[in-house]
Amino acid sequence: MLNTYGSVYGEKGGTGGLIRDCQGAWIACFYGFAGNVDILEAELIAILQGLRLCWDLEKHQLSCLTYSKLADQLFHQQISPFHKHATLIKEIQIYLAKDWNVTITHTLREGNYCADFLAKFGADSDSPLCQLQVPSPGLVSLLQADAFGVLYPVFS
């Protein structure tokens, strides 16, 4: 399972995501600074980064959960080459067409709390993409809470 999230705070965009196995155990995660982007672009970058990482890790049975309902809808239609994010959308569509089984599904922000944490961390970083092979200390407690089904209130 791949959870992705893009966030924008002021003029700082961030991306984040994590990959778990079918039992919910942590495999890898990523975060990055997206620059001065709108929220849809941050979400699209996060999805693309997550798909690339999953492909590289040979995770060919994949459910991708994203908070962006609009992003999910854009992948299933013909996009005008003049669309503001046409290049990103096309790159994602190319990944979706590869020889693997991928579904992209909308999820509530509360169900994507770990990816949200990573995206906020990404907005404050200075690297466009950082991959972690072990979870950071701040993420460990969130992963444990997530495994126990703890729900978090959403604050903007």
PyMOL CGO cylinders between C-alpha atoms (Angstrom):
from pymol import cmd
from pymol.cgo import CYLINDER

trace = [
    CYLINDER, 0.00, 0.00, 0.00, 1.21, 3.49, -0.89, 0.3, 1, 1, 1, 1, 1, 1,
    CYLINDER, 1.21, 3.49, -0.89, -0.09, 6.54, 0.96, 0.3, 1, 1, 1, 1, 1, 1,
    CYLINDER, -0.09, 6.54, 0.96, 0.75, 9.91, -0.60, 0.3, 1, 1, 1, 1, 1, 1,
    CYLINDER, 0.75, 9.91, -0.60, 0.12, 13.48, 0.40, 0.3, 1, 1, 1, 1, 1, 1,
    CYLINDER, 0.12, 13.48, 0.40, 0.97, 16.90, -0.98, 0.3, 1, 1, 1, 1, 1, 1,
    CYLINDER, 0.97, 16.90, -0.98, 0.73, 20.02, 1.12, 0.3, 1, 1, 1, 1, 1, 1,
    CYLINDER, 0.73, 20.02, 1.12, 1.16, 23.75, 0.68, 0.3, 1, 1, 1, 1, 1, 1,
    CYLINDER, 1.16, 23.75, 0.68, 1.80, 26.19, 3.51, 0.3, 1, 1, 1, 1, 1, 1,
    CYLINDER, 1.80, 26.19, 3.51, 2.19, 29.76, 2.34, 0.3, 1, 1, 1, 1, 1, 1,
    CYLINDER, 2.19, 29.76, 2.34, 4.63, 29.53, -0.56, 0.3, 1, 1, 1, 1, 1, 1,
    CYLINDER, 4.63, 29.53, -0.56, 6.19, 26.23, 0.54, 0.3, 1, 1, 1, 1, 1, 1,
    CYLINDER, 6.19, 26.23, 0.54, 4.96, 23.00, -0.99, 0.3, 1, 1, 1, 1, 1, 1,
    CYLINDER, 4.96, 23.00, -0.99, 5.87, 19.59, 0.35, 0.3, 1, 1, 1, 1, 1, 1,
    CYLINDER, 5.87, 19.59, 0.35, 5.36, 15.98, -0.64, 0.3, 1, 1, 1, 1, 1, 1,
    CYLINDER, 5.36, 15.98, -0.64, 5.35, 12.83, 1.40, 0.3, 1, 1, 1, 1, 1, 1,
    CYLINDER, 5.35, 12.83, 1.40, 4.41, 9.22, 1.30, 0.3, 1, 1, 1, 1, 1, 1,
    CYLINDER, 4.41, 9.22, 1.30, 4.98, 5.83, 2.76, 0.3, 1, 1, 1, 1, 1, 1,
    CYLINDER, 4.98, 5.83, 2.76, 4.87, 2.26, 1.54, 0.3, 1, 1, 1, 1, 1, 1,
    CYLINDER, 4.87, 2.26, 1.54, 3.55, -0.57, 3.67, 0.3, 1, 1, 1, 1, 1, 1,
    CYLINDER, 3.55, -0.57, 3.67, 3.00, -4.25, 3.03, 0.3, 1, 1, 1, 1, 1, 1,
    CYLINDER, 3.00, -4.25, 3.03, -0.45, -5.87, 3.01, 0.3, 1, 1, 1, 1, 1, 1,
    CYLINDER, -0.45, -5.87, 3.01, -0.22, -6.36, 6.79, 0.3, 1, 1, 1, 1, 1, 1,
    CYLINDER, -0.22, -6.36, 6.79, 0.44, -2.64, 7.31, 0.3, 1, 1, 1, 1, 1, 1,
    CYLINDER, 0.44, -2.64, 7.31, 4.13, -3.08, 8.17, 0.3, 1, 1, 1, 1, 1, 1,
    CYLINDER, 4.13, -3.08, 8.17, 6.39, -0.21, 7.14, 0.3, 1, 1, 1, 1, 1, 1,
    CYLINDER, 6.39, -0.21, 7.14, 8.63, -0.71, 4.07, 0.3, 1, 1, 1, 1, 1, 1,
    CYLINDER, 8.63, -0.71, 4.07, 9.89, 2.75, 3.09, 0.3, 1, 1, 1, 1, 1, 1,
    CYLINDER, 9.89, 2.75, 3.09, 8.92, 6.40, 3.03, 0.3, 1, 1, 1, 1, 1, 1,
    CYLINDER, 8.92, 6.40, 3.03, 9.81, 9.64, 1.27, 0.3, 1, 1, 1, 1, 1, 1,
    CYLINDER, 9.81, 9.64, 1.27, 9.38, 13.37, 1.61, 0.3, 1, 1, 1, 1, 1, 1,
    CYLINDER, 9.38, 13.37, 1.61, 10.49, 16.38, -0.39, 0.3, 1, 1, 1, 1, 1, 1,
    CYLINDER, 10.49, 16.38, -0.39, 10.34, 20.09, -0.99, 0.3, 1, 1, 1, 1, 1, 1,
    CYLINDER, 10.34, 20.09, -0.99, 8.09, 20.92, -3.95, 0.3, 1, 1, 1, 1, 1, 1,
    CYLINDER, 8.09, 20.92, -3.95, 8.73, 24.67, -4.10, 0.3, 1, 1, 1, 1, 1, 1,
    CYLINDER, 8.73, 24.67, -4.10, 6.11, 27.30, -4.87, 0.3, 1, 1, 1, 1, 1, 1,
    CYLINDER, 6.11, 27.30, -4.87, 3.29, 25.07, -6.18, 0.3, 1, 1, 1, 1, 1, 1,
    CYLINDER, 3.29, 25.07, -6.18, -0.47, 24.83, -5.85, 0.3, 1, 1, 1, 1, 1, 1,
    CYLINDER, -0.47, 24.83, -5.85, -2.03, 22.02, -3.85, 0.3, 1, 1, 1, 1, 1, 1,
    CYLINDER, -2.03, 22.02, -3.85, -2.93, 19.90, -6.88, 0.3, 1, 1, 1, 1, 1, 1,
    CYLINDER, -2.93, 19.90, -6.88, 0.65, 20.03, -8.17, 0.3, 1, 1, 1, 1, 1, 1,
    CYLINDER, 0.65, 20.03, -8.17, 1.97, 19.03, -4.74, 0.3, 1, 1, 1, 1, 1, 1,
    CYLINDER, 1.97, 19.03, -4.74, -0.44, 16.06, -4.68, 0.3, 1, 1, 1, 1, 1, 1,
    CYLINDER, -0.44, 16.06, -4.68, 0.55, 15.01, -8.21, 0.3, 1, 1, 1, 1, 1, 1,
    CYLINDER, 0.55, 15.01, -8.21, 4.27, 15.22, -7.42, 0.3, 1, 1, 1, 1, 1, 1,
    CYLINDER, 4.27, 15.22, -7.42, 3.74, 13.08, -4.31, 0.3, 1, 1, 1, 1, 1, 1,
    CYLINDER, 3.74, 13.08, -4.31, 1.85, 10.44, -6.29, 0.3, 1, 1, 1, 1, 1, 1,
    CYLINDER, 1.85, 10.44, -6.29, 4.53, 10.35, -9.00, 0.3, 1, 1, 1, 1, 1, 1,
    CYLINDER, 4.53, 10.35, -9.00, 7.34, 10.10, -6.43, 0.3, 1, 1, 1, 1, 1, 1,
    CYLINDER, 7.34, 10.10, -6.43, 5.50, 7.27, -4.68, 0.3, 1, 1, 1, 1, 1, 1,
    CYLINDER, 5.50, 7.27, -4.68, 4.84, 5.36, -7.89, 0.3, 1, 1, 1, 1, 1, 1,
    CYLINDER, 4.84, 5.36, -7.89, 8.51, 5.67, -8.92, 0.3, 1, 1, 1, 1, 1, 1,
    CYLINDER, 8.51, 5.67, -8.92, 9.67, 4.38, -5.55, 0.3, 1, 1, 1, 1, 1, 1,
    CYLINDER, 9.67, 4.38, -5.55, 7.23, 1.45, -5.62, 0.3, 1, 1, 1, 1, 1, 1,
    CYLINDER, 7.23, 1.45, -5.62, 8.33, 0.55, -9.15, 0.3, 1, 1, 1, 1, 1, 1,
    CYLINDER, 8.33, 0.55, -9.15, 11.99, 0.65, -8.11, 0.3, 1, 1, 1, 1, 1, 1,
    CYLINDER, 11.99, 0.65, -8.11, 11.18, -1.55, -5.09, 0.3, 1, 1, 1, 1, 1, 1,
    CYLINDER, 11.18, -1.55, -5.09, 9.33, -3.98, -7.40, 0.3, 1, 1, 1, 1, 1, 1,
    CYLINDER, 9.33, -3.98, -7.40, 6.03, -3.57, -5.55, 0.3, 1, 1, 1, 1, 1, 1,
    CYLINDER, 6.03, -3.57, -5.55, 3.89, -4.62, -8.52, 0.3, 1, 1, 1, 1, 1, 1,
    CYLINDER, 3.89, -4.62, -8.52, 0.62, -5.17, -6.62, 0.3, 1, 1, 1, 1, 1, 1,
    CYLINDER, 0.62, -5.17, -6.62, -0.21, -1.72, -5.31, 0.3, 1, 1, 1, 1, 1, 1,
    CYLINDER, -0.21, -1.72, -5.31, -3.05, 0.26, -3.85, 0.3, 1, 1, 1, 1, 1, 1,
    CYLINDER, -3.05, 0.26, -3.85, -2.23, 3.97, -3.82, 0.3, 1, 1, 1, 1, 1, 1,
    CYLINDER, -2.23, 3.97, -3.82, -4.25, 6.09, -1.40, 0.3, 1, 1, 1, 1, 1, 1,
    CYLINDER, -4.25, 6.09, -1.40, -4.36, 9.84, -1.98, 0.3, 1, 1, 1, 1, 1, 1,
    CYLINDER, -4.36, 9.84, -1.98, -6.21, 12.65, -0.26, 0.3, 1, 1, 1, 1, 1, 1,
    CYLINDER, -6.21, 12.65, -0.26, -6.79, 14.37, -3.61, 0.3, 1, 1, 1, 1, 1, 1,
    CYLINDER, -6.79, 14.37, -3.61, -10.07, 13.30, -5.20, 0.3, 1, 1, 1, 1, 1, 1,
    CYLINDER, -10.07, 13.30, -5.20, -9.36, 15.55, -8.19, 0.3, 1, 1, 1, 1, 1, 1,
    CYLINDER, -9.36, 15.55, -8.19, -5.96, 13.95, -8.83, 0.3, 1, 1, 1, 1, 1, 1,
    CYLINDER, -5.96, 13.95, -8.83, -7.57, 10.51, -8.76, 0.3, 1, 1, 1, 1, 1, 1,
    CYLINDER, -7.57, 10.51, -8.76, -10.16, 11.61, -11.34, 0.3, 1, 1, 1, 1, 1, 1,
    CYLINDER, -10.16, 11.61, -11.34, -7.59, 13.20, -13.68, 0.3, 1, 1, 1, 1, 1, 1,
    CYLINDER, -7.59, 13.20, -13.68, -5.80, 9.90, -14.33, 0.3, 1, 1, 1, 1, 1, 1,
    CYLINDER, -5.80, 9.90, -14.33, -8.87, 8.32, -15.89, 0.3, 1, 1, 1, 1, 1, 1,
    CYLINDER, -8.87, 8.32, -15.89, -9.58, 10.88, -18.59, 0.3, 1, 1, 1, 1, 1, 1,
    CYLINDER, -9.58, 10.88, -18.59, -7.99, 12.45, -21.61, 0.3, 1, 1, 1, 1, 1, 1,
    CYLINDER, -7.99, 12.45, -21.61, -6.11, 15.57, -20.52, 0.3, 1, 1, 1, 1, 1, 1,
    CYLINDER, -6.11, 15.57, -20.52, -5.63, 18.60, -22.73, 0.3, 1, 1, 1, 1, 1, 1,
    CYLINDER, -5.63, 18.60, -22.73, -1.96, 19.25, -23.51, 0.3, 1, 1, 1, 1, 1, 1,
    CYLINDER, -1.96, 19.25, -23.51, -2.69, 22.80, -22.32, 0.3, 1, 1, 1, 1, 1, 1,
    CYLINDER, -2.69, 22.80, -22.32, -3.76, 21.70, -18.85, 0.3, 1, 1, 1, 1, 1, 1,
    CYLINDER, -3.76, 21.70, -18.85, -1.60, 23.40, -16.23, 0.3, 1, 1, 1, 1, 1, 1,
    CYLINDER, -1.60, 23.40, -16.23, -0.33, 20.03, -14.97, 0.3, 1, 1, 1, 1, 1, 1,
    CYLINDER, -0.33, 20.03, -14.97, -0.49, 18.02, -18.21, 0.3, 1, 1, 1, 1, 1, 1,
    CYLINDER, -0.49, 18.02, -18.21, 3.14, 16.90, -18.04, 0.3, 1, 1, 1, 1, 1, 1,
    CYLINDER, 3.14, 16.90, -18.04, 2.84, 15.55, -14.49, 0.3, 1, 1, 1, 1, 1, 1,
    CYLINDER, 2.84, 15.55, -14.49, -0.48, 13.85, -15.22, 0.3, 1, 1, 1, 1, 1, 1,
    CYLINDER, -0.48, 13.85, -15.22, 0.96, 12.22, -18.36, 0.3, 1, 1, 1, 1, 1, 1,
    CYLINDER, 0.96, 12.22, -18.36, 4.01, 10.96, -16.41, 0.3, 1, 1, 1, 1, 1, 1,
    CYLINDER, 4.01, 10.96, -16.41, 1.68, 9.38, -13.84, 0.3, 1, 1, 1, 1, 1, 1,
    CYLINDER, 1.68, 9.38, -13.84, -0.46, 7.85, -16.60, 0.3, 1, 1, 1, 1, 1, 1,
    CYLINDER, -0.46, 7.85, -16.60, 2.70, 6.31, -18.10, 0.3, 1, 1, 1, 1, 1, 1,
    CYLINDER, 2.70, 6.31, -18.10, 3.52, 4.72, -14.74, 0.3, 1, 1, 1, 1, 1, 1,
    CYLINDER, 3.52, 4.72, -14.74, -0.05, 3.46, -14.37, 0.3, 1, 1, 1, 1, 1, 1,
    CYLINDER, -0.05, 3.46, -14.37, 0.20, 1.81, -17.81, 0.3, 1, 1, 1, 1, 1, 1,
    CYLINDER, 0.20, 1.81, -17.81, 3.30, -0.22, -16.88, 0.3, 1, 1, 1, 1, 1, 1,
    CYLINDER, 3.30, -0.22, -16.88, 3.12, -3.97, -16.34, 0.3, 1, 1, 1, 1, 1, 1,
    CYLINDER, 3.12, -3.97, -16.34, 1.82, -3.95, -12.77, 0.3, 1, 1, 1, 1, 1, 1,
    CYLINDER, 1.82, -3.95, -12.77, -1.48, -3.86, -10.89, 0.3, 1, 1, 1, 1, 1, 1,
    CYLINDER, -1.48, -3.86, -10.89, -2.05, -0.37, -9.46, 0.3, 1, 1, 1, 1, 1, 1,
    CYLINDER, -2.05, -0.37, -9.46, -5.23, 1.22, -8.19, 0.3, 1, 1, 1, 1, 1, 1,
    CYLINDER, -5.23, 1.22, -8.19, -5.45, 4.82, -7.03, 0.3, 1, 1, 1, 1, 1, 1,
    CYLINDER, -5.45, 4.82, -7.03, -8.14, 5.52, -4.47, 0.3, 1, 1, 1, 1, 1, 1,
    CYLINDER, -8.14, 5.52, -4.47, -9.23, 8.61, -2.60, 0.3, 1, 1, 1, 1, 1, 1,
    CYLINDER, -9.23, 8.61, -2.60, -8.89, 8.49, 1.18, 0.3, 1, 1, 1, 1, 1, 1,
    CYLINDER, -8.89, 8.49, 1.18, -9.79, 10.94, 3.91, 0.3, 1, 1, 1, 1, 1, 1,
    CYLINDER, -9.79, 10.94, 3.91, -7.04, 13.12, 5.31, 0.3, 1, 1, 1, 1, 1, 1,
    CYLINDER, -7.04, 13.12, 5.31, -7.46, 11.42, 8.69, 0.3, 1, 1, 1, 1, 1, 1,
    CYLINDER, -7.46, 11.42, 8.69, -6.63, 8.09, 7.03, 0.3, 1, 1, 1, 1, 1, 1,
    CYLINDER, -6.63, 8.09, 7.03, -3.47, 9.54, 5.55, 0.3, 1, 1, 1, 1, 1, 1,
    CYLINDER, -3.47, 9.54, 5.55, -1.99, 11.09, 8.68, 0.3, 1, 1, 1, 1, 1, 1,
    CYLINDER, -1.99, 11.09, 8.68, 1.51, 9.59, 8.34, 0.3, 1, 1, 1, 1, 1, 1,
    CYLINDER, 1.51, 9.59, 8.34, 1.84, 10.82, 4.74, 0.3, 1, 1, 1, 1, 1, 1,
    CYLINDER, 1.84, 10.82, 4.74, 0.54, 14.24, 5.84, 0.3, 1, 1, 1, 1, 1, 1,
    CYLINDER, 0.54, 14.24, 5.84, 3.26, 14.34, 8.52, 0.3, 1, 1, 1, 1, 1, 1,
    CYLINDER, 3.26, 14.34, 8.52, 5.91, 13.53, 5.89, 0.3, 1, 1, 1, 1, 1, 1,
    CYLINDER, 5.91, 13.53, 5.89, 4.59, 16.17, 3.45, 0.3, 1, 1, 1, 1, 1, 1,
    CYLINDER, 4.59, 16.17, 3.45, 4.77, 18.85, 6.14, 0.3, 1, 1, 1, 1, 1, 1,
    CYLINDER, 4.77, 18.85, 6.14, 8.30, 17.70, 6.90, 0.3, 1, 1, 1, 1, 1, 1,
    CYLINDER, 8.30, 17.70, 6.90, 9.05, 17.91, 3.17, 0.3, 1, 1, 1, 1, 1, 1,
    CYLINDER, 9.05, 17.91, 3.17, 7.82, 21.49, 2.96, 0.3, 1, 1, 1, 1, 1, 1,
    CYLINDER, 7.82, 21.49, 2.96, 10.46, 22.44, 5.53, 0.3, 1, 1, 1, 1, 1, 1,
    CYLINDER, 10.46, 22.44, 5.53, 13.28, 20.48, 3.90, 0.3, 1, 1, 1, 1, 1, 1,
    CYLINDER, 13.28, 20.48, 3.90, 15.67, 21.73, 1.24, 0.3, 1, 1, 1, 1, 1, 1,
    CYLINDER, 15.67, 21.73, 1.24, 15.73, 18.58, -0.88, 0.3, 1, 1, 1, 1, 1, 1,
    CYLINDER, 15.73, 18.58, -0.88, 13.22, 17.71, -3.63, 0.3, 1, 1, 1, 1, 1, 1,
    CYLINDER, 13.22, 17.71, -3.63, 13.26, 14.04, -2.58, 0.3, 1, 1, 1, 1, 1, 1,
    CYLINDER, 13.26, 14.04, -2.58, 14.56, 12.17, 0.44, 0.3, 1, 1, 1, 1, 1, 1,
    CYLINDER, 14.56, 12.17, 0.44, 13.97, 8.46, 0.93, 0.3, 1, 1, 1, 1, 1, 1,
    CYLINDER, 13.97, 8.46, 0.93, 14.15, 6.84, 4.35, 0.3, 1, 1, 1, 1, 1, 1,
    CYLINDER, 14.15, 6.84, 4.35, 14.94, 3.18, 4.83, 0.3, 1, 1, 1, 1, 1, 1,
    CYLINDER, 14.94, 3.18, 4.83, 13.98, 3.36, 8.51, 0.3, 1, 1, 1, 1, 1, 1,
    CYLINDER, 13.98, 3.36, 8.51, 11.24, 5.57, 9.93, 0.3, 1, 1, 1, 1, 1, 1,
    CYLINDER, 11.24, 5.57, 9.93, 12.27, 8.75, 11.72, 0.3, 1, 1, 1, 1, 1, 1,
    CYLINDER, 12.27, 8.75, 11.72, 11.57, 8.87, 15.48, 0.3, 1, 1, 1, 1, 1, 1,
    CYLINDER, 11.57, 8.87, 15.48, 8.63, 11.25, 14.97, 0.3, 1, 1, 1, 1, 1, 1,
    CYLINDER, 8.63, 11.25, 14.97, 7.08, 8.90, 12.45, 0.3, 1, 1, 1, 1, 1, 1,
    CYLINDER, 7.08, 8.90, 12.45, 7.45, 5.75, 14.57, 0.3, 1, 1, 1, 1, 1, 1,
    CYLINDER, 7.45, 5.75, 14.57, 4.82, 6.85, 17.10, 0.3, 1, 1, 1, 1, 1, 1,
    CYLINDER, 4.82, 6.85, 17.10, 2.42, 7.83, 14.31, 0.3, 1, 1, 1, 1, 1, 1,
    CYLINDER, 2.42, 7.83, 14.31, 2.86, 4.44, 12.63, 0.3, 1, 1, 1, 1, 1, 1,
    CYLINDER, 2.86, 4.44, 12.63, 2.18, 2.67, 15.93, 0.3, 1, 1, 1, 1, 1, 1,
    CYLINDER, 2.18, 2.67, 15.93, -0.92, 4.77, 16.55, 0.3, 1, 1, 1, 1, 1, 1,
    CYLINDER, -0.92, 4.77, 16.55, -2.08, 4.12, 12.99, 0.3, 1, 1, 1, 1, 1, 1,
    CYLINDER, -2.08, 4.12, 12.99, -1.67, 0.36, 13.50, 0.3, 1, 1, 1, 1, 1, 1,
    CYLINDER, -1.67, 0.36, 13.50, -3.92, 0.60, 16.56, 0.3, 1, 1, 1, 1, 1, 1,
    CYLINDER, -3.92, 0.60, 16.56, -6.55, 2.61, 14.65, 0.3, 1, 1, 1, 1, 1, 1,
    CYLINDER, -6.55, 2.61, 14.65, -6.08, 5.90, 16.50, 0.3, 1, 1, 1, 1, 1, 1,
    CYLINDER, -6.08, 5.90, 16.50, -7.97, 8.72, 14.79, 0.3, 1, 1, 1, 1, 1, 1,
    CYLINDER, -7.97, 8.72, 14.79, -6.55, 12.22, 14.75, 0.3, 1, 1, 1, 1, 1, 1,
    CYLINDER, -6.55, 12.22, 14.75, -8.47, 15.49, 14.54, 0.3, 1, 1, 1, 1, 1, 1,
    CYLINDER, -8.47, 15.49, 14.54, -7.73, 17.50, 11.42, 0.3, 1, 1, 1, 1, 1, 1,
    CYLINDER, -7.73, 17.50, 11.42, -6.33, 20.99, 11.87, 0.3, 1, 1, 1, 1, 1, 1,
    CYLINDER, -6.33, 20.99, 11.87, -5.34, 23.14, 8.91, 0.3, 1, 1, 1, 1, 1, 1,
]
cmd.load_cgo(trace, "trace")
